[in-house]
Amino acid sequence: MSTDSERAKLAALRARTDWQLVGLIHNELQRGLEHASASSAKERDYAEQHRAKAERACTNAIKLLPVIYGLSESERRRIEAELRELGALLGRLSAPGDPKVRTASA
């Protein structure tokens, strides 16, 4: 196999991996937003479980974002907007004295 052919295959694989990572991040953020919204449940135990899951989703998205090499500027802005939205929602849910979740803008 030629070097150019190998490079082309690796570039295609990297692009597909980046695309899958973007989807994974988006899914994590959507799941986090759903859990954060559900954390307003009347039963405190369930509310705390949902908030913890939302925080974990936010953390996972933040960890994955730097490993995407081929992320377009518009896609990065969209993901960062979702991160800010989730971070703001989590900030409103946090009780006084609770540690705040680190968002992409923090």
Secondary structure, 3 states (H helix, E strand, C coil): CCHHHHHHHHHHHHHHHHHHHHHHHHHHHHHHHHHHHHCCCCCHHHHHHHHHHHHHHHHHHHHHHHHCCCCCHHHHHHHHHHHHHHHHHHHHHCCCCCCCCCCCCC
